Amino acid sequence: MVDPWWSLLGAAIPAVIMGQALLMKKRRADEQRLRAGEDEKKALMCERVCTSKRMLKKVGALSKTLLAYLDCHLMVTNPLDYVEPMGKAGASGFTFHIEASKDNWHELVQKIKSKGMSPGVALKPGTPIEEVFPLVEADNPVDMVLVMTVEPGFGGQKFMADTMDKVRTLRKKYPSLDIEVDGGLGPSTIAMAASAGANCIVAGSSVFGAAEPAKVISLLKNSVEEAQFLRIPQFLMYYPKSPQLDSCGGE
């Protein structure tokens, strides 16, 4: 007859061994995940560096071959680090995000101008428009405000019509300010943006995905110009060089 205590002990020992084995397995898996996380961080950092180099290379190539205004919108957390390289590459405009520059925008605007570029400030859909007022009213102000009409990050998103309230607020408060919109702009949405007061239009998918890109660009430009004409007070119609007639174009 088998002693029940030995039976219990015989069952407990394998259970303890199995528990230890599972614990060790879990620890090894955690260590692998940590190592993988570090590798992922290194890979991401490498990707960012490579992306920055590719971006600067493209800007440099375009500045040497095109007589065009190179409007560069940087969705980065450390825009100060990019000012000098972008200036050397030949960028015409440098637009940074207010969300990443609340504490150093004075320095940032000054540095952008010192490198021969025009400073602009962008804000995401969820950021209150009031946050950019100080940058427009400063002694050394930005030249443009970019209202994002989609969440930053990737193209092809749906136009967020409620962001037009921000554009209308800016246009009413600053009649001659350059106001840019970016995200979901195309033939079906340009009228909303133009009538709200946007005079600088960023379009990607709607242009590059079109069968005839030139026609889309022309439509965007014409919509902006027509909306600007309707906003001109009657006594200014005899002065075609009024600031309100200037447009940043439709690309």
C-alpha positions as CSV (number, residue, x, y, z in Angstrom):
1,M,0.0,0.0,0.0
2,V,1.3,3.4,-1.0
3,D,1.6,6.1,1.7
4,P,-0.7,8.9,0.8
5,W,1.9,11.5,1.9
6,W,4.3,10.1,-0.6
7,S,1.6,10.3,-3.3
8,L,1.0,13.9,-2.5
9,L,4.7,14.7,-2.5
10,G,5.1,12.8,-5.8
11,A,2.4,15.0,-7.3
12,A,3.7,18.2,-5.8
13,I,7.3,17.9,-7.0
14,P,6.4,17.8,-10.7
15,A,4.0,20.7,-10.2
16,V,6.7,22.8,-8.6
17,I,9.2,21.9,-11.4
18,M,6.6,22.7,-14.0
19,G,5.8,26.1,-12.3
20,Q,9.5,27.0,-12.2
21,A,9.9,26.0,-15.8
22,L,6.9,28.2,-16.8
23,L,8.3,31.1,-14.7
24,M,11.7,30.8,-16.4
25,K,10.0,30.6,-19.8
26,K,8.1,33.8,-19.0
27,R,11.2,35.6,-17.9
28,R,13.0,34.6,-21.1
29,A,10.1,35.8,-23.1
30,D,10.1,39.1,-21.2
31,E,13.8,39.5,-21.8
32,Q,13.3,38.8,-25.5
33,R,10.5,41.4,-25.7
34,L,12.8,44.0,-24.0
35,R,15.6,43.3,-26.4
36,A,13.2,43.4,-29.3
37,G,11.9,46.8,-27.9
38,E,15.4,48.2,-27.8
39,D,16.1,46.9,-31.3
40,E,12.8,48.4,-32.5
41,K,13.8,51.8,-30.9
42,K,17.2,51.6,-32.6
43,A,15.5,50.7,-35.9
44,L,13.0,53.6,-35.5
45,M,15.8,56.0,-34.8
46,C,17.7,54.8,-37.8
47,E,14.6,55.1,-39.9
48,R,14.0,58.7,-38.7
49,V,17.6,59.6,-39.5
50,C,17.4,58.0,-42.9
51,T,14.0,59.7,-43.6
52,S,15.5,63.1,-42.6
53,K,18.4,62.6,-44.9
54,R,16.1,61.6,-47.8
55,M,13.8,64.6,-47.1
56,L,16.8,67.0,-47.1
57,K,18.1,65.4,-50.3
58,K,14.8,65.9,-52.0
59,V,14.5,69.5,-50.9
60,G,18.0,70.2,-52.1
61,A,17.3,68.6,-55.5
62,L,14.1,70.5,-56.0
63,S,15.6,73.9,-54.9
64,K,18.3,73.5,-57.6
65,T,16.0,72.5,-60.4
66,L,12.7,74.4,-59.8
67,L,11.8,78.0,-59.6
68,A,9.2,77.3,-57.0
69,Y,8.3,78.1,-53.4
70,L,9.2,75.1,-51.4
71,D,6.7,75.0,-48.5
72,C,8.1,72.5,-46.0
73,H,5.8,71.4,-43.2
74,L,7.6,69.5,-40.5
75,M,5.6,67.2,-38.2
76,V,8.4,66.7,-35.8
77,T,8.9,67.0,-32.0
78,N,12.2,68.9,-32.3
79,P,11.8,71.4,-35.1
80,L,14.8,73.5,-34.0
81,D,17.1,70.7,-35.0
82,Y,15.9,70.9,-38.6
83,V,16.1,74.7,-39.2
84,E,19.7,74.9,-40.3
85,P,19.7,71.8,-42.5
86,M,16.4,72.9,-44.2
87,G,17.8,76.3,-44.8
88,K,21.0,74.9,-46.4
89,A,18.9,72.5,-48.5
90,G,17.0,75.5,-50.0
91,A,13.6,75.4,-48.3
92,S,11.5,78.5,-48.8
93,G,9.1,78.1,-46.0
94,F,9.5,76.2,-42.7
95,T,6.2,75.3,-40.9
96,F,6.4,73.8,-37.4
97,H,3.7,72.6,-35.0
98,I,2.6,74.7,-32.1
99,E,2.0,71.5,-30.1
100,A,5.8,70.8,-30.2
101,S,6.9,74.4,-29.8
102,K,4.9,76.0,-27.0
103,D,8.0,76.8,-25.0
104,N,10.5,77.9,-27.7
105,W,8.5,79.3,-30.6
106,H,10.1,82.8,-30.2
107,E,13.6,81.3,-30.7
108,L,12.3,79.1,-33.5
109,V,10.7,81.9,-35.5
110,Q,13.9,84.0,-35.1
111,K,16.1,81.2,-36.3
112,I,13.9,80.3,-39.3
113,K,14.0,83.9,-40.5
114,S,17.8,84.1,-39.9
115,K,18.2,81.2,-42.3
116,G,16.2,83.0,-45.0
117,M,13.0,81.1,-44.7
118,S,9.4,82.1,-44.0
119,P,8.1,80.8,-40.7
120,G,4.7,79.2,-40.4
121,V,2.9,77.5,-37.6
122,A,0.6,74.5,-37.8
123,L,-2.0,73.2,-35.5
124,K,-3.8,69.8,-35.3
125,P,-7.6,69.5,-35.5
126,G,-7.9,69.2,-31.7
127,T,-5.8,72.2,-30.8
128,P,-7.7,75.4,-30.0
129,I,-7.1,78.2,-32.6
130,E,-6.4,80.6,-29.8
131,E,-3.0,79.0,-29.2
132,V,-1.6,80.5,-32.4
133,F,-2.8,84.1,-31.8
134,P,0.3,85.1,-29.9
135,L,2.5,83.9,-32.8
136,V,0.6,86.0,-35.3
137,E,0.5,89.1,-33.1
138,A,4.1,88.9,-31.8
139,D,6.7,91.6,-32.6
140,N,8.5,89.0,-34.7
141,P,5.4,87.0,-36.0
142,V,4.9,84.0,-38.2
143,D,4.0,84.6,-41.8
144,M,1.4,81.9,-42.1
145,V,-0.9,79.6,-40.1
146,L,-1.6,76.1,-41.3
147,V,-4.9,74.6,-40.1
148,M,-4.7,70.8,-40.4
149,T,-8.0,69.5,-41.8
150,V,-7.0,65.9,-41.0
151,E,-5.0,64.3,-38.2
152,P,-1.2,64.5,-39.1
153,G,0.5,61.3,-40.1
154,F,-0.7,59.9,-43.5
155,G,-2.4,60.9,-46.7
156,G,-5.8,60.0,-48.1
157,Q,-7.8,60.9,-45.0
158,K,-11.3,62.4,-45.1
159,F,-11.6,66.2,-44.9
160,M,-12.8,67.4,-41.5
161,A,-15.3,70.2,-42.3
162,D,-15.6,71.4,-38.7
163,T,-12.0,72.7,-38.9
164,M,-13.3,75.4,-41.2
165,D,-14.5,77.3,-38.1
166,K,-10.9,77.9,-37.2
167,V,-10.2,79.2,-40.7
168,R,-13.1,81.6,-40.5
169,T,-11.9,82.8,-37.1
170,L,-8.4,83.5,-38.4
171,R,-9.7,85.3,-41.6
172,K,-12.0,87.5,-39.6
173,K,-9.3,88.4,-37.1
174,Y,-6.4,88.7,-39.5
175,P,-7.7,89.8,-43.0
176,S,-4.3,89.7,-44.7
177,L,-2.8,86.6,-43.1
178,D,-1.8,83.7,-45.2
179,I,-4.0,80.8,-44.1
180,E,-3.1,77.3,-45.3
181,V,-5.2,74.1,-45.1
182,D,-3.8,70.6,-45.4
183,G,-5.7,67.3,-45.6
184,G,-8.5,65.9,-47.7
185,L,-8.4,68.9,-50.1
186,G,-9.7,68.2,-53.6
187,P,-12.4,69.2,-56.1
188,S,-15.2,68.2,-53.7
189,T,-13.9,70.1,-50.7
190,I,-12.0,73.1,-52.0
191,A,-15.1,75.4,-52.1
192,M,-15.6,74.9,-48.3
193,A,-11.9,75.8,-47.6
194,A,-11.8,78.7,-50.0
195,S,-15.0,80.3,-48.8
196,A,-14.0,80.0,-45.2
197,G,-10.9,82.1,-46.0
198,A,-8.0,79.7,-46.8
199,N,-5.7,81.1,-49.5
200,C,-3.0,78.4,-49.4
201,I,-4.0,74.9,-50.4
202,V,-2.1,71.7,-49.8
203,A,-3.3,68.8,-51.9
204,G,-1.6,65.4,-52.3
205,S,-3.8,62.4,-53.1
206,S,-6.3,64.5,-55.1
207,V,-3.6,65.8,-57.4
208,F,-1.2,62.8,-57.7
209,G,-4.0,60.4,-57.9
210,A,-5.9,62.3,-60.7
211,A,-5.9,61.3,-64.3
212,E,-5.1,64.9,-65.2
213,P,-3.3,66.6,-62.3
214,A,-2.9,69.9,-64.0
215,K,-6.7,70.3,-64.3
216,V,-7.1,69.6,-60.5
217,I,-4.5,72.1,-59.7
218,S,-6.1,74.7,-61.9
219,L,-9.5,74.0,-60.3
220,L,-8.1,74.5,-56.8
221,K,-6.4,77.8,-57.7
222,N,-9.4,79.1,-59.4
223,S,-11.6,78.3,-56.4
224,V,-9.3,80.2,-54.1
225,E,-9.0,83.2,-56.4
226,E,-12.8,83.5,-56.9
227,A,-13.4,83.3,-53.1
228,Q,-10.8,86.0,-52.5
229,F,-12.4,88.2,-55.1
230,L,-15.7,87.9,-53.3
231,R,-14.1,89.0,-50.0
232,I,-12.6,92.2,-51.4
233,P,-14.3,95.4,-50.2
234,Q,-15.7,97.4,-53.1
235,F,-13.3,100.3,-52.6
236,L,-10.3,98.0,-53.0
237,M,-11.4,96.5,-56.3
238,Y,-9.4,99.2,-58.2
239,Y,-6.2,98.0,-56.5
240,P,-5.3,94.6,-57.9
241,K,-2.1,94.4,-55.8
242,S,-4.1,94.3,-52.5
243,P,-2.6,91.7,-50.1
244,Q,-6.0,89.9,-50.1
245,L,-5.5,89.2,-53.8
246,D,-2.3,87.3,-53.2
247,S,-2.6,83.5,-53.2
248,C,-0.1,80.9,-52.2
249,G,-1.3,78.7,-55.0
250,G,-2.9,75.3,-55.1
251,E,-0.2,72.6,-54.7
